[in-house]
Amino acid sequence: MTDEFDDLVAANRTYAETFDLSGFDGIAHAGIAIVTCMDSRIDPLRMVGLQPGDAKIFRNPGGRVTDQALEALVLGVHLLNVNRILVIPHTRCAMASASIDELRQRVGESAGQDASWQTFGVVSDQSAALEDDVRKVRSHPLIPDTVLVGGFIYDVDTGLLTRQA
Ligand SMILES: [Zn+2]
């Protein structure tokens, strides 16, 4: 076995020295679930003043409400204390600014092989996609009307959220 992960495992040992989440349950203590993008500029807990233990977080490219996101939200609502859901795509997201052909071309160049078969969930109109996604959550038969659902755009340049849906 090589040691490509040594730096991270070492950091983990330091982390564990002051670990205080032992015996903590897995529910969302603040009642929050967040669906957002995988983008490394997003810190989903801190940007809304939360801490580990407070929220269920589901991330994917673009922060889309996919079938798997809905699965996570249904579990969150019924088993994990979630009563407010935020769907948060962001500005300057590759999934909203590039076309599928462009992404396939760029990935193909990086991979040195054909990537034309790879699916990418690009959106051409981010606001419309967000409205659709919020509607999908609100209309899900297993997500009751008592659960509040909000759609927000996160600005990666200012850190600000703006309500859209
Ligand atoms: Zn993104």
Backbone and ligand atoms as CSV (ligand in chain L), in Angstrom:
chain,resi,resn,atom,element,x,y,z
A,1,MET,N,N,0.851,-1.208,0.000
A,1,MET,CA,C,0.000,0.000,0.000
A,1,MET,C,C,0.877,1.245,0.000
A,2,THR,N,N,0.556,2.154,-0.895
A,2,THR,CA,C,1.289,3.423,-0.912
A,2,THR,C,C,0.646,4.417,0.048
A,3,ASP,N,N,1.233,5.574,0.125
A,3,ASP,CA,C,0.851,6.494,1.200
A,3,ASP,C,C,0.287,7.811,0.699
A,4,GLU,N,N,-0.474,7.735,-0.379
A,4,GLU,CA,C,-0.977,8.976,-0.986
A,4,GLU,C,C,-1.933,9.728,-0.075
A,5,PHE,N,N,-2.439,9.072,0.947
A,5,PHE,CA,C,-3.441,9.713,1.800
A,5,PHE,C,C,-2.902,10.053,3.192
A,6,ASP,N,N,-1.582,9.879,3.352
A,6,ASP,CA,C,-0.969,10.082,4.674
A,6,ASP,C,C,-1.261,11.446,5.280
A,7,ASP,N,N,-1.203,12.476,4.457
A,7,ASP,CA,C,-1.420,13.830,4.984
A,7,ASP,C,C,-2.817,13.956,5.582
A,8,LEU,N,N,-3.775,13.333,4.902
A,8,LEU,CA,C,-5.156,13.442,5.370
A,8,LEU,C,C,-5.405,12.586,6.599
A,9,VAL,N,N,-4.798,11.400,6.601
A,9,VAL,CA,C,-4.966,10.537,7.772
A,9,VAL,C,C,-4.288,11.176,8.991
A,10,ALA,N,N,-3.153,11.814,8.770
A,10,ALA,CA,C,-2.475,12.511,9.876
A,10,ALA,C,C,-3.363,13.630,10.412
A,11,ALA,N,N,-3.970,14.373,9.507
A,11,ALA,CA,C,-4.871,15.445,9.933
A,11,ALA,C,C,-6.057,14.873,10.697
A,12,ASN,N,N,-6.501,13.704,10.261
A,12,ASN,CA,C,-7.619,13.057,10.960
A,12,ASN,C,C,-7.249,12.673,12.380
A,13,ARG,N,N,-6.007,12.230,12.578
A,13,ARG,CA,C,-5.582,11.859,13.932
A,13,ARG,C,C,-5.642,13.084,14.843
A,14,THR,N,N,-5.226,14.221,14.321
A,14,THR,CA,C,-5.291,15.466,15.087
A,14,THR,C,C,-6.747,15.825,15.377
A,15,TYR,N,N,-7.572,15.679,14.357
A,15,TYR,CA,C,-9.012,15.963,14.506
A,15,TYR,C,C,-9.617,15.111,15.621
A,16,ALA,N,N,-9.265,13.827,15.615
A,16,ALA,CA,C,-9.856,12.900,16.582
A,16,ALA,C,C,-9.432,13.204,18.015
A,17,GLU,N,N,-8.271,13.884,18.169
A,17,GLU,CA,C,-7.801,14.214,19.527
A,17,GLU,C,C,-8.789,15.094,20.281
A,18,THR,N,N,-9.481,15.953,19.536
A,18,THR,CA,C,-10.438,16.844,20.200
A,18,THR,C,C,-11.878,16.525,19.785
A,19,PHE,N,N,-12.077,15.318,19.267
A,19,PHE,CA,C,-13.391,14.911,18.763
A,19,PHE,C,C,-14.432,14.906,19.879
A,20,ASP,N,N,-15.520,15.629,19.660
A,20,ASP,CA,C,-16.536,15.700,20.722
A,20,ASP,C,C,-17.930,15.331,20.216
A,21,LEU,N,N,-17.998,14.665,19.071
A,21,LEU,CA,C,-19.304,14.266,18.551
A,21,LEU,C,C,-19.612,12.801,18.852
A,22,SER,N,N,-18.811,12.206,19.727
A,22,SER,CA,C,-18.999,10.802,20.066
A,22,SER,C,C,-20.363,10.566,20.706
A,23,GLY,N,N,-21.055,9.521,20.242
A,23,GLY,CA,C,-22.350,9.191,20.824
A,23,GLY,C,C,-23.470,10.098,20.350
A,24,PHE,N,N,-23.150,11.022,19.488
A,24,PHE,CA,C,-24.097,11.964,18.912
A,24,PHE,C,C,-25.007,11.206,17.943
A,25,ASP,N,N,-26.306,11.532,17.944
A,25,ASP,CA,C,-27.172,10.860,16.980
A,25,ASP,C,C,-27.038,11.523,15.608
A,26,GLY,N,N,-27.700,10.938,14.611
A,26,GLY,CA,C,-27.553,11.443,13.247
A,26,GLY,C,C,-28.698,12.309,12.783
A,27,ILE,N,N,-29.532,12.784,13.701
A,27,ILE,CA,C,-30.646,13.622,13.262
A,27,ILE,C,C,-30.169,15.053,12.983
A,28,ALA,N,N,-31.053,15.807,12.326
A,28,ALA,CA,C,-30.721,17.204,12.026
A,28,ALA,C,C,-31.201,18.063,13.190
A,29,HIS,N,N,-30.297,18.458,14.065
A,29,HIS,CA,C,-30.709,19.123,15.305
A,29,HIS,C,C,-31.358,20.482,15.094
A,30,ALA,N,N,-31.001,21.152,13.996
A,30,ALA,CA,C,-31.654,22.435,13.710
A,30,ALA,C,C,-32.854,22.240,12.786
A,31,GLY,N,N,-33.143,20.985,12.425
A,31,GLY,CA,C,-34.302,20.711,11.570
A,31,GLY,C,C,-34.106,21.108,10.114
A,32,ILE,N,N,-32.854,21.209,9.701
A,32,ILE,CA,C,-32.553,21.742,8.357
A,32,ILE,C,C,-31.985,20.656,7.441
A,33,ALA,N,N,-32.425,20.673,6.176
A,33,ALA,CA,C,-31.750,19.911,5.124
A,33,ALA,C,C,-31.379,20.881,4.013
A,34,ILE,N,N,-30.207,20.668,3.434
A,34,ILE,CA,C,-29.722,21.538,2.361
A,34,ILE,C,C,-29.327,20.681,1.158
A,35,VAL,N,N,-29.846,21.051,-0.013
A,35,VAL,CA,C,-29.387,20.448,-1.264
A,35,VAL,C,C,-28.562,21.513,-1.957
A,36,THR,N,N,-27.286,21.230,-2.199
A,36,THR,CA,C,-26.448,22.233,-2.854
A,36,THR,C,C,-25.413,21.585,-3.749
A,37,CYS,N,N,-24.623,22.415,-4.407
A,37,CYS,CA,C,-23.638,21.937,-5.376
A,37,CYS,C,C,-22.395,21.385,-4.668
A,38,MET,N,N,-21.647,20.564,-5.383
A,38,MET,CA,C,-20.387,20.018,-4.879
A,38,MET,C,C,-19.268,21.069,-4.864
A,39,ASP,N,N,-19.535,22.244,-5.395
A,39,ASP,CA,C,-18.510,23.281,-5.550
A,39,ASP,C,C,-17.746,23.552,-4.249
A,40,SER,N,N,-16.430,23.602,-4.348
A,40,SER,CA,C,-15.594,23.758,-3.149
A,40,SER,C,C,-15.666,25.154,-2.543
A,41,ARG,N,N,-16.295,26.096,-3.250
A,41,ARG,CA,C,-16.455,27.444,-2.686
A,41,ARG,C,C,-17.615,27.520,-1.703
A,42,ILE,N,N,-18.381,26.438,-1.602
A,42,ILE,CA,C,-19.576,26.466,-0.755
A,42,ILE,C,C,-19.311,25.746,0.561
A,43,ASP,N,N,-19.583,26.434,1.653
A,43,ASP,CA,C,-19.488,25.851,2.994
A,43,ASP,C,C,-20.919,25.815,3.539
A,44,PRO,N,N,-21.663,24.742,3.246
A,44,PRO,CA,C,-23.116,24.771,3.454
A,44,PRO,C,C,-23.551,24.985,4.895
A,45,LEU,N,N,-22.791,24.521,5.852
A,45,LEU,CA,C,-23.181,24.732,7.243
A,45,LEU,C,C,-22.896,26.156,7.679
A,46,ARG,N,N,-21.664,26.581,7.511
A,46,ARG,CA,C,-21.273,27.896,8.025
A,46,ARG,C,C,-22.011,29.024,7.340
A,47,MET,N,N,-22.378,28.854,6.067
A,47,MET,CA,C,-23.013,29.972,5.357
A,47,MET,C,C,-24.402,30.287,5.898
A,48,VAL,N,N,-24.978,29.364,6.659
A,48,VAL,CA,C,-26.260,29.687,7.305
A,48,VAL,C,C,-26.155,29.546,8.826
A,49,GLY,N,N,-24.945,29.670,9.335
A,49,GLY,CA,C,-24.747,29.735,10.775
A,49,GLY,C,C,-24.957,28.427,11.515
A,50,LEU,N,N,-24.793,27.313,10.816
A,50,LEU,CA,C,-24.997,26.008,11.455
A,50,LEU,C,C,-23.673,25.316,11.735
A,51,GLN,N,N,-23.782,24.245,12.511
A,51,GLN,CA,C,-22.608,23.462,12.894
A,51,GLN,C,C,-22.866,21.984,12.622
A,52,PRO,N,N,-21.815,21.158,12.683
A,52,PRO,CA,C,-22.027,19.714,12.519
A,52,PRO,C,C,-23.104,19.231,13.484
A,53,GLY,N,N,-24.002,18.402,12.991
A,53,GLY,CA,C,-25.096,17.905,13.824
A,53,GLY,C,C,-26.398,18.627,13.553
A,54,ASP,N,N,-26.315,19.817,12.965
A,54,ASP,CA,C,-27.512,20.631,12.779
A,54,ASP,C,C,-28.337,20.257,11.554
A,55,ALA,N,N,-27.678,19.777,10.488
A,55,ALA,CA,C,-28.370,19.684,9.199
A,55,ALA,C,C,-27.965,18.445,8.420
A,56,LYS,N,N,-28.883,17.991,7.563
A,56,LYS,CA,C,-28.559,16.974,6.583
A,56,LYS,C,C,-28.146,17.707,5.313
A,57,ILE,N,N,-27.040,17.287,4.717
A,57,ILE,CA,C,-26.535,17.959,3.520
A,57,ILE,C,C,-26.489,16.970,2.362
A,58,PHE,N,N,-27.059,17.368,1.238
A,58,PHE,CA,C,-26.978,16.538,0.041
A,58,PHE,C,C,-26.353,17.377,-1.062
A,59,ARG,N,N,-25.274,16.879,-1.648
A,59,ARG,CA,C,-24.566,17.658,-2.671
A,59,ARG,C,C,-24.416,16.872,-3.956
A,60,ASN,N,N,-24.505,17.580,-5.060
A,60,ASN,CA,C,-24.218,16.986,-6.368
A,60,ASN,C,C,-23.833,18.118,-7.322
A,61,PRO,N,N,-23.395,17.791,-8.535
A,61,PRO,CA,C,-23.045,18.872,-9.459
A,61,PRO,C,C,-24.282,19.723,-9.766
A,62,GLY,N,N,-24.239,20.995,-9.451
A,62,GLY,CA,C,-25.345,21.893,-9.743
A,62,GLY,C,C,-26.328,22.074,-8.603
A,63,GLY,N,N,-26.265,21.211,-7.572
A,63,GLY,CA,C,-27.222,21.318,-6.468
A,63,GLY,C,C,-28.644,21.039,-6.924
A,64,ARG,N,N,-28.799,19.986,-7.722
A,64,ARG,CA,C,-30.099,19.666,-8.305
A,64,ARG,C,C,-30.909,18.702,-7.439
A,65,VAL,N,N,-32.231,18.851,-7.518
A,65,VAL,CA,C,-33.122,17.938,-6.810
A,65,VAL,C,C,-33.343,16.705,-7.697
A,66,THR,N,N,-32.430,15.790,-7.608
A,66,THR,CA,C,-32.494,14.533,-8.353
A,66,THR,C,C,-33.336,13.527,-7.562
A,67,ASP,N,N,-33.571,12.358,-8.147
A,67,ASP,CA,C,-34.294,11.311,-7.423
A,67,ASP,C,C,-33.580,10.961,-6.124
A,68,GLN,N,N,-32.273,10.942,-6.176
A,68,GLN,CA,C,-31.535,10.597,-4.957
A,68,GLN,C,C,-31.609,11.713,-3.915
A,69,ALA,N,N,-31.656,12.943,-4.382
A,69,ALA,CA,C,-31.845,14.056,-3.440
A,69,ALA,C,C,-33.208,13.927,-2.766
A,70,LEU,N,N,-34.235,13.594,-3.551
A,70,LEU,CA,C,-35.575,13.420,-2.966
A,70,LEU,C,C,-35.578,12.277,-1.953
A,71,GLU,N,N,-34.860,11.221,-2.278
A,71,GLU,CA,C,-34.742,10.098,-1.337
A,71,GLU,C,C,-34.153,10.593,-0.014
A,72,ALA,N,N,-33.113,11.389,-0.105
A,72,ALA,CA,C,-32.478,11.934,1.102
A,72,ALA,C,C,-33.442,12.834,1.863
A,73,LEU,N,N,-34.212,13.643,1.133
A,73,LEU,CA,C,-35.129,14.574,1.795
A,73,LEU,C,C,-36.283,13.834,2.473
A,74,VAL,N,N,-36.787,12.795,1.836
A,74,VAL,CA,C,-37.865,12.002,2.451
A,74,VAL,C,C,-37.356,11.361,3.744
A,75,LEU,N,N,-36.168,10.808,3.699
A,75,LEU,CA,C,-35.582,10.236,4.917
A,75,LEU,C,C,-35.377,11.319,5.970
A,76,GLY,N,N,-34.882,12.464,5.515
A,76,GLY,CA,C,-34.631,13.568,6.433
A,76,GLY,C,C,-35.898,14.013,7.145
A,77,VAL,N,N,-36.969,14.164,6.374
A,77,VAL,CA,C,-38.233,14.653,6.936
A,77,VAL,C,C,-38.842,13.641,7.900
A,78,HIS,N,N,-38.812,12.376,7.530
A,78,HIS,CA,C,-39.540,11.392,8.336
A,78,HIS,C,C,-38.719,10.742,9.432
A,79,LEU,N,N,-37.425,10.662,9.247
A,79,LEU,CA,C,-36.622,9.931,10.234
A,79,LEU,C,C,-35.574,10.793,10.929
A,80,LEU,N,N,-35.324,11.986,10.408
A,80,LEU,CA,C,-34.145,12.710,10.882
A,80,LEU,C,C,-34.442,14.157,11.285
A,81,ASN,N,N,-35.726,14.427,11.562
A,81,ASN,CA,C,-36.088,15.700,12.204
A,81,ASN,C,C,-36.110,16.925,11.278
A,82,VAL,N,N,-36.063,16.716,9.969
A,82,VAL,CA,C,-36.011,17.869,9.055
A,82,VAL,C,C,-37.389,18.504,8.910
A,83,ASN,N,N,-37.463,19.838,9.092
A,83,ASN,CA,C,-38.724,20.547,8.846
A,83,ASN,C,C,-38.566,21.786,7.968
A,84,ARG,N,N,-37.325,22.099,7.588
A,84,ARG,CA,C,-37.077,23.163,6.607
A,84,ARG,C,C,-36.019,22.678,5.617
A,85,ILE,N,N,-36.286,22.922,4.333
A,85,ILE,CA,C,-35.396,22.447,3.270
A,85,ILE,C,C,-34.953,23.629,2.419
A,86,LEU,N,N,-33.652,23.750,2.222
A,86,LEU,CA,C,-33.116,24.788,1.341
A,86,LEU,C,C,-32.485,24.131,0.117
A,87,VAL,N,N,-32.863,24.603,-1.066
A,87,VAL,CA,C,-32.235,24.152,-2.303
A,87,VAL,C,C,-31.359,25.311,-2.776
A,88,ILE,N,N,-30.040,25.061,-2.915
A,88,ILE,CA,C,-29.108,26.180,-3.102
A,88,ILE,C,C,-28.107,25.932,-4.242
A,89,PRO,N,N,-28.497,26.235,-5.472
A,89,PRO,CA,C,-27.483,26.317,-6.529
A,89,PRO,C,C,-26.700,27.625,-6.365
A,90,HIS,N,N,-25.713,27.880,-7.208
A,90,HIS,CA,C,-24.867,29.053,-6.972
A,90,HIS,C,C,-24.445,29.735,-8.266
A,91,THR,N,N,-23.974,30.961,-8.109
A,91,THR,CA,C,-23.463,31.712,-9.263
A,91,THR,C,C,-22.176,31.069,-9.769
A,92,ARG,N,N,-21.896,31.299,-11.032
A,92,ARG,CA,C,-20.672,30.805,-11.682
A,92,ARG,C,C,-20.517,29.285,-11.581
A,93,CYS,N,N,-21.661,28.575,-11.584
A,93,CYS,CA,C,-21.619,27.109,-11.531
A,93,CYS,C,C,-21.364,26.569,-12.935
A,94,ALA,N,N,-20.431,25.636,-13.022
A,94,ALA,CA,C,-20.115,25.044,-14.338
A,94,ALA,C,C,-21.337,24.368,-14.946
A,95,MET,N,N,-22.194,23.825,-14.089
A,95,MET,CA,C,-23.350,23.100,-14.612
A,95,MET,C,C,-24.390,24.040,-15.217
A,96,ALA,N,N,-24.275,25.324,-14.891
A,96,ALA,CA,C,-25.240,26.300,-15.416
A,96,ALA,C,C,-24.610,27.221,-16.451
A,97,SER,N,N,-23.297,27.104,-16.647
A,97,SER,CA,C,-22.656,28.022,-17.591
A,97,SER,C,C,-22.060,27.305,-18.803
A,98,ALA,N,N,-21.877,25.996,-18.695
A,98,ALA,CA,C,-21.332,25.245,-19.832
A,98,ALA,C,C,-22.442,24.395,-20.451
A,99,SER,N,N,-22.302,24.099,-21.737
A,99,SER,CA,C,-23.248,23.186,-22.388
A,99,SER,C,C,-22.750,21.761,-22.175
A,100,ILE,N,N,-23.633,20.807,-22.428
A,100,ILE,CA,C,-23.218,19.417,-22.260
A,100,ILE,C,C,-22.118,19.068,-23.251
A,101,ASP,N,N,-22.187,19.619,-24.458
A,101,ASP,CA,C,-21.134,19.336,-25.448
A,101,ASP,C,C,-19.786,19.874,-24.986
A,102,GLU,N,N,-19.841,21.083,-24.392
A,102,GLU,CA,C,-18.611,21.699,-23.900
A,102,GLU,C,C,-17.996,20.860,-22.776
A,103,LEU,N,N,-18.836,20.408,-21.845
A,103,LEU,CA,C,-18.321,19.591,-20.741
A,103,LEU,C,C,-17.767,18.271,-21.254
A,104,ARG,N,N,-18.477,17.662,-22.196
A,104,ARG,CA,C,-17.990,16.399,-22.767
A,104,ARG,C,C,-16.648,16.597,-23.461
A,105,GLN,N,N,-16.518,17.735,-24.135
A,105,GLN,CA,C,-15.266,18.007,-24.839
A,105,GLN,C,C,-14.127,18.216,-23.844
A,106,ARG,N,N,-14.390,19.023,-22.795
A,106,ARG,CA,C,-13.335,19.301,-21.818
A,106,ARG,C,C,-12.926,18.051,-21.058
A,107,VAL,N,N,-13.927,17.247,-20.657
A,107,VAL,CA,C,-13.620,16.001,-19.946
A,107,VAL,C,C,-12.904,15.029,-20.884
A,108,GLY,N,N,-13.359,14.979,-22.129
A,108,GLY,CA,C,-12.727,14.107,-23.115
A,108,GLY,C,C,-11.262,14.457,-23.323
A,109,GLU,N,N,-10.971,15.762,-23.370
A,109,GLU,CA,C,-9.580,16.206,-23.532
A,109,GLU,C,C,-8.752,15.814,-22.317
A,110,SER,N,N,-9.319,16.008,-21.122
A,110,SER,CA,C,-8.603,15.647,-19.897
A,110,SER,C,C,-8.375,14.140,-19.808
A,111,ALA,N,N,-9.396,13.378,-20.201
A,111,ALA,CA,C,-9.313,11.913,-20.096
A,111,ALA,C,C,-8.513,11.303,-21.241
A,112,GLY,N,N,-8.312,12.065,-22.310
A,112,GLY,CA,C,-7.630,11.531,-23.477
A,112,GLY,C,C,-8.440,10.469,-24.190
A,113,GLN,N,N,-9.738,10.507,-23.999
A,113,GLN,CA,C,-10.612,9.563,-24.706
A,113,GLN,C,C,-12.026,10.118,-24.819
A,114,ASP,N,N,-12.816,9.430,-25.600
A,114,ASP,CA,C,-14.172,9.867,-25.871
A,114,ASP,C,C,-15.006,9.968,-24.589
A,115,ALA,N,N,-15.658,11.116,-24.394
A,115,ALA,CA,C,-16.530,11.262,-23.224
A,115,ALA,C,C,-17.940,11.629,-23.671
A,116,SER,N,N,-18.236,11.410,-24.929
A,116,SER,CA,C,-19.529,11.853,-25.469
A,116,SER,C,C,-20.700,11.066,-24.896
A,117,TRP,N,N,-20.417,9.945,-24.264
A,117,TRP,CA,C,-21.477,9.115,-23.674
A,117,TRP,C,C,-21.789,9.523,-22.236
A,118,GLN,N,N,-20.940,10.348,-21.646
A,118,GLN,CA,C,-21.115,10.685,-20.225
A,118,GLN,C,C,-22.250,11.694,-20.049
A,119,THR,N,N,-23.146,11.402,-19.126
A,119,THR,CA,C,-24.236,12.324,-18.807
A,119,THR,C,C,-23.740,13.436,-17.886
A,120,PHE,N,N,-24.164,14.667,-18.149
A,120,PHE,CA,C,-23.933,15.779,-17.230
A,120,PHE,C,C,-25.246,16.542,-17.097
A,121,GLY,N,N,-25.631,16.822,-15.848
A,121,GLY,CA,C,-26.927,17.477,-15.635
A,121,GLY,C,C,-26.859,18.981,-15.785
A,122,VAL,N,N,-26.529,19.457,-16.993
A,122,VAL,CA,C,-26.402,20.901,-17.188
A,122,VAL,C,C,-27.782,21.559,-17.195
A,123,VAL,N,N,-27.811,22.831,-16.794
A,123,VAL,CA,C,-29.058,23.594,-16.863
A,123,VAL,C,C,-28.825,24.834,-17.721
A,124,SER,N,N,-29.810,25.163,-18.550
A,124,SER,CA,C,-29.649,26.335,-19.410
A,124,SER,C,C,-30.237,27.576,-18.739
A,125,ASP,N,N,-31.214,27.375,-17.849
A,125,ASP,CA,C,-31.822,28.500,-17.134
A,125,ASP,C,C,-31.849,28.152,-15.649
A,126,GLN,N,N,-30.900,28.699,-14.921
A,126,GLN,CA,C,-30.719,28.308,-13.520
A,126,GLN,C,C,-31.934,28.647,-12.660
A,127,SER,N,N,-32.542,29.828,-12.882
A,127,SER,CA,C,-33.714,30.215,-12.080
A,127,SER,C,C,-34.886,29.289,-12.341
A,128,ALA,N,N,-35.102,28.968,-13.604
A,128,ALA,CA,C,-36.209,28.070,-13.949
A,128,ALA,C,C,-35.967,26.682,-13.364
A,129,ALA,N,N,-34.721,26.221,-13.427
A,129,ALA,CA,C,-34.386,24.910,-12.880
A,129,ALA,C,C,-34.612,24.888,-11.370
A,130,LEU,N,N,-34.265,26.004,-10.703
A,130,LEU,CA,C,-34.450,26.082,-9.257
A,130,LEU,C,C,-35.936,26.054,-8.904
A,131,GLU,N,N,-36.737,26.806,-9.673
A,131,GLU,CA,C,-38.183,26.779,-9.421
A,131,GLU,C,C,-38.748,25.381,-9.605
A,132,ASP,N,N,-38.314,24.708,-10.651
A,132,ASP,CA,C,-38.735,23.316,-10.893
A,132,ASP,C,C,-38.343,22.425,-9.719
A,133,ASP,N,N,-37.099,22.599,-9.269
A,133,ASP,CA,C,-36.586,21.738,-8.201
A,133,ASP,C,C,-37.365,21.953,-6.903
A,134,VAL,N,N,-37.651,23.206,-6.603
A,134,VAL,CA,C,-38.409,23.500,-5.382
A,134,VAL,C,C,-39.822,22.915,-5.495
A,135,ARG,N,N,-40.402,23.047,-6.677
A,135,ARG,CA,C,-41.741,22.489,-6.907
A,135,ARG,C,C,-41.726,20.961,-6.718
A,136,LYS,N,N,-40.667,20.345,-7.191
A,136,LYS,CA,C,-40.532,18.893,-7.049
A,136,LYS,C,C,-40.552,18.469,-5.581
A,137,VAL,N,N,-39.873,19.242,-4.744
A,137,VAL,CA,C,-39.838,18.911,-3.317
A,137,VAL,C,C,-41.214,19.151,-2.702
A,138,ARG,N,N,-41.778,20.334,-3.001
A,138,ARG,CA,C,-43.071,20.692,-2.392
A,138,ARG,C,C,-44.173,19.725,-2.793
A,139,SER,N,N,-44.124,19.207,-4.010
A,139,SER,CA,C,-45.220,18.360,-4.497
A,139,SER,C,C,-44.970,16.871,-4.253
A,140,HIS,N,N,-43.840,16.546,-3.635
A,140,HIS,CA,C,-43.568,15.135,-3.382
A,140,HIS,C,C,-44.612,14.579,-2.406
A,141,PRO,N,N,-45.234,13.440,-2.751
A,141,PRO,CA,C,-46.310,12.921,-1.901
A,141,PRO,C,C,-45.872,12.576,-0.476
A,142,LEU,N,N,-44.610,12.330,-0.273
A,142,LEU,CA,C,-44.144,11.953,1.069
A,142,LEU,C,C,-43.516,13.131,1.827
A,143,ILE,N,N,-43.589,14.323,1.235
A,143,ILE,CA,C,-43.097,15.500,1.957
A,143,ILE,C,C,-44.300,16.390,2.265
A,144,PRO,N,N,-44.717,16.424,3.528
A,144,PRO,CA,C,-45.946,17.135,3.890
A,144,PRO,C,C,-45.811,18.653,3.759
A,145,ASP,N,N,-46.966,19.325,3.663
A,145,ASP,CA,C,-46.985,20.783,3.495
A,145,ASP,C,C,-46.430,21.526,4.706
A,146,THR,N,N,-46.351,20.846,5.826
A,146,THR,CA,C,-45.801,21.485,7.026
A,146,THR,C,C,-44.292,21.715,6.899
A,147,VAL,N,N,-43.669,21.033,5.947
A,147,VAL,CA,C,-42.233,21.231,5.724
A,147,VAL,C,C,-42.045,22.445,4.815
A,148,LEU,N,N,-41.243,23.404,5.272
A,148,LEU,CA,C,-41.017,24.622,4.493
A,148,LEU,C,C,-39.870,24.399,3.516
A,149,VAL,N,N,-40.079,24.830,2.269
A,149,VAL,CA,C,-39.071,24.612,1.228
A,149,VAL,C,C,-38.717,25.951,0.592
A,150,GLY,N,N,-37.445,26.289,0.547
A,150,GLY,CA,C,-37.011,27.545,-0.065
A,150,GLY,C,C,-35.921,27.307,-1.091
A,151,GLY,N,N,-35.978,28.055,-2.185
A,151,GLY,CA,C,-34.933,27.996,-3.213
A,151,GLY,C,C,-34.117,29.279,-3.191
A,152,PHE,N,N,-32.808,29.151,-3.107
A,152,PHE,CA,C,-31.914,30.296,-2.983
A,152,PHE,C,C,-30.747,30.147,-3.962
A,153,ILE,N,N,-30.246,31.289,-4.435
A,153,ILE,CA,C,-28.987,31.269,-5.191
A,153,ILE,C,C,-27.888,31.771,-4.255
A,154,TYR,N,N,-26.796,31.037,-4.197
A,154,TYR,CA,C,-25.646,31.456,-3.396
A,154,TYR,C,C,-24.645,32.162,-4.307
A,155,ASP,N,N,-24.263,33.374,-3.904
A,155,ASP,CA,C,-23.286,34.135,-4.683
A,155,ASP,C,C,-21.875,33.805,-4.182
A,156,VAL,N,N,-21.099,33.121,-5.008
A,156,VAL,CA,C,-19.767,32.672,-4.560
A,156,VAL,C,C,-18.783,33.838,-4.411
A,157,ASP,N,N,-19.160,35.023,-4.892
A,157,ASP,CA,C,-18.276,36.178,-4.761
A,157,ASP,C,C,-18.569,37.040,-3.543
A,158,THR,N,N,-19.809,36.958,-3.043
A,158,THR,CA,C,-20.143,37.781,-1.872
A,158,THR,C,C,-20.509,36.936,-0.650
A,159,GLY,N,N,-20.806,35.646,-0.870
A,159,GLY,CA,C,-21.247,34.803,0.235
A,159,GLY,C,C,-22.716,34.956,0.566
A,160,LEU,N,N,-23.430,35.758,-0.229
A,160,LEU,CA,C,-24.832,36.042,0.086
A,160,LEU,C,C,-25.806,35.081,-0.591
A,161,LEU,N,N,-26.848,34.727,0.141
A,161,LEU,CA,C,-27.950,33.956,-0.409
A,161,LEU,C,C,-29.058,34.904,-0.849
A,162,THR,N,N,-29.677,34.599,-1.990
A,162,THR,CA,C,-30.836,35.359,-2.433
A,162,THR,C,C,-31.969,34.399,-2.696
A,163,ARG,N,N,-33.114,34.679,-2.063
A,163,ARG,CA,C,-34.278,33.815,-2.228
A,163,ARG,C,C,-34.835,33.946,-3.640
A,164,GLN,N,N,-35.112,32.809,-4.276
A,164,GLN,CA,C,-35.632,32.807,-5.646
A,164,GLN,C,C,-36.967,32.082,-5.761
A,165,ALA,N,N,-37.195,31.148,-4.835
A,165,ALA,CA,C,-38.412,30.331,-4.966
A,165,ALA,C,C,-38.862,29.888,-3.585
L,1,ZN,ZN,ZN,-21.721,24.273,-8.997
